[in-house]
């Protein structure tokens, strides 16, 4: 159950991340240079590594990792909403 939850949250995080990268928000242009490496794919790699770590820890029974990834996903959703609705 925990693995499925983390996996589904990961799909949502990737979707939100992709939407933010494709939004053309002016804040993205003011980001540090290293975030633009590989056309923004470096940040997607970081997102993947976070998901992989959460999945591996959840598979080992570390329930705190599932809660931490849920909290990360909530913060990620809030940030994506703020950026996509141009409130920031």
Short mmCIF file of the C-alpha atoms (twelve columns), coordinates in Angstrom:
data_MODEL
# 
_entry.id   MODEL 
# 
loop_
_atom_site.group_PDB 
_atom_site.id 
_atom_site.type_symbol 
_atom_site.label_atom_id 
_atom_site.label_alt_id 
_atom_site.label_comp_id 
_atom_site.label_asym_id 
_atom_site.label_seq_id 
_atom_site.Cartn_x 
_atom_site.Cartn_y 
_atom_site.Cartn_z 
_atom_site.pdbx_PDB_model_num 
ATOM 1  C CA . UNK A 1  0.000  0.000  0.000   1 
ATOM 2  C CA . UNK A 2  2.795  2.419  0.916   1 
ATOM 3  C CA . UNK A 3  4.626  1.710  -2.336  1 
ATOM 4  C CA . UNK A 4  1.514  2.389  -4.384  1 
ATOM 5  C CA . UNK A 5  0.890  5.645  -2.542  1 
ATOM 6  C CA . UNK A 6  4.459  6.861  -3.056  1 
ATOM 7  C CA . UNK A 7  4.362  5.828  -6.718  1 
ATOM 8  C CA . UNK A 8  1.097  7.691  -7.357  1 
ATOM 9  C CA . UNK A 9  2.395  10.763 -5.551  1 
ATOM 10 C CA . UNK A 10 5.517  10.547 -7.698  1 
ATOM 11 C CA . UNK A 11 3.437  10.583 -10.865 1 
ATOM 12 C CA . UNK A 12 1.647  13.674 -9.588  1 
ATOM 13 C CA . UNK A 13 4.930  15.345 -8.671  1 
ATOM 14 C CA . UNK A 14 6.341  14.730 -12.136 1 
ATOM 15 C CA . UNK A 15 3.169  16.107 -13.730 1 
ATOM 16 C CA . UNK A 16 3.291  19.246 -11.583 1 
ATOM 17 C CA . UNK A 17 7.002  19.675 -12.226 1 
ATOM 18 C CA . UNK A 18 6.484  19.374 -15.979 1 
ATOM 19 C CA . UNK A 19 3.620  21.864 -15.892 1 
ATOM 20 C CA . UNK A 20 5.730  24.389 -14.016 1 
ATOM 21 C CA . UNK A 21 8.663  23.957 -16.404 1 
ATOM 22 C CA . UNK A 22 6.346  24.446 -19.380 1 
ATOM 23 C CA . UNK A 23 4.480  27.398 -17.904 1 
ATOM 24 C CA . UNK A 24 6.921  30.052 -19.064 1 
ATOM 25 C CA . UNK A 25 6.688  31.785 -15.692 1 
ATOM 26 C CA . UNK A 26 9.139  34.711 -15.424 1 
ATOM 27 C CA . UNK A 27 10.499 33.314 -12.164 1 
ATOM 28 C CA . UNK A 28 12.004 30.393 -14.093 1 
ATOM 29 C CA . UNK A 29 14.162 32.805 -16.081 1 
ATOM 30 C CA . UNK A 30 15.578 34.239 -12.865 1 
ATOM 31 C CA . UNK A 31 16.586 30.825 -11.535 1 
ATOM 32 C CA . UNK A 32 20.287 30.053 -11.040 1 
ATOM 33 C CA . UNK A 33 22.199 28.901 -14.098 1 
ATOM 34 C CA . UNK A 34 22.636 25.321 -12.921 1 
ATOM 35 C CA . UNK A 35 18.865 24.769 -12.921 1 
ATOM 36 C CA . UNK A 36 18.832 25.378 -16.677 1 
ATOM 37 C CA . UNK A 37 21.366 22.651 -17.412 1 
ATOM 38 C CA . UNK A 38 20.062 20.136 -19.915 1 
ATOM 39 C CA . UNK A 39 16.947 22.232 -20.526 1 
ATOM 40 C CA . UNK A 40 15.592 21.799 -17.011 1 
ATOM 41 C CA . UNK A 41 16.076 18.055 -17.049 1 
ATOM 42 C CA . UNK A 42 18.500 18.273 -14.152 1 
ATOM 43 C CA . UNK A 43 15.604 19.198 -11.879 1 
ATOM 44 C CA . UNK A 44 13.599 16.271 -13.247 1 
ATOM 45 C CA . UNK A 45 16.539 14.000 -12.413 1 
ATOM 46 C CA . UNK A 46 16.475 15.339 -8.857  1 
ATOM 47 C CA . UNK A 47 12.733 14.656 -8.716  1 
ATOM 48 C CA . UNK A 48 13.373 11.087 -9.886  1 
ATOM 49 C CA . UNK A 49 16.085 10.528 -7.276  1 
ATOM 50 C CA . UNK A 50 13.734 11.717 -4.517  1 
ATOM 51 C CA . UNK A 51 11.039 9.328  -5.747  1 
ATOM 52 C CA . UNK A 52 13.508 6.453  -6.002  1 
ATOM 53 C CA . UNK A 53 14.779 7.050  -2.464  1 
ATOM 54 C CA . UNK A 54 11.230 7.231  -1.100  1 
ATOM 55 C CA . UNK A 55 10.262 4.010  -2.899  1 
ATOM 56 C CA . UNK A 56 13.345 2.140  -1.679  1 
ATOM 57 C CA . UNK A 57 12.859 3.281  1.902   1 
ATOM 58 C CA . UNK A 58 9.137  2.456  1.793   1 
ATOM 59 C CA . UNK A 59 9.966  -1.002 0.452   1 
ATOM 60 C CA . UNK A 60 12.207 -1.545 3.492   1 
ATOM 61 C CA . UNK A 61 9.361  -0.609 5.820   1 
ATOM 62 C CA . UNK A 62 10.518 2.884  6.779   1 
ATOM 63 C CA . UNK A 63 7.113  4.503  7.225   1 
ATOM 64 C CA . UNK A 64 8.582  7.911  8.066   1 
ATOM 65 C CA . UNK A 65 9.850  8.100  4.463   1 
ATOM 66 C CA . UNK A 66 6.296  7.700  3.186   1 
ATOM 67 C CA . UNK A 67 5.089  10.503 5.465   1 
ATOM 68 C CA . UNK A 68 8.031  12.690 4.466   1 
ATOM 69 C CA . UNK A 69 7.289  12.143 0.763   1 
ATOM 70 C CA . UNK A 70 3.605  12.925 1.381   1 
ATOM 71 C CA . UNK A 71 4.629  16.192 3.046   1 
ATOM 72 C CA . UNK A 72 6.994  16.965 0.176   1 
ATOM 73 C CA . UNK A 73 4.179  16.319 -2.298  1 
ATOM 74 C CA . UNK A 74 1.820  18.673 -0.465  1 
ATOM 75 C CA . UNK A 75 4.436  21.431 -0.487  1 
ATOM 76 C CA . UNK A 76 5.178  20.697 -4.141  1 
ATOM 77 C CA . UNK A 77 1.467  20.979 -4.999  1 
ATOM 78 C CA . UNK A 78 1.185  24.277 -3.149  1 
ATOM 79 C CA . UNK A 79 4.226  25.692 -4.937  1 
ATOM 80 C CA . UNK A 80 2.980  24.495 -8.336  1 
ATOM 81 C CA . UNK A 81 -0.437 26.041 -7.692  1 
ATOM 82 C CA . UNK A 82 1.140  29.350 -6.713  1 
ATOM 83 C CA . UNK A 83 3.343  29.394 -9.816  1 
ATOM 84 C CA . UNK A 84 0.726  28.201 -12.310 1 
ATOM 85 C CA . UNK A 85 -1.925 30.644 -11.102 1 
ATOM 86 C CA . UNK A 86 0.669  33.459 -11.197 1 
ATOM 87 C CA . UNK A 87 0.187  34.299 -7.530  1 
ATOM 88 C CA . UNK A 88 3.950  34.460 -7.105  1 
# 
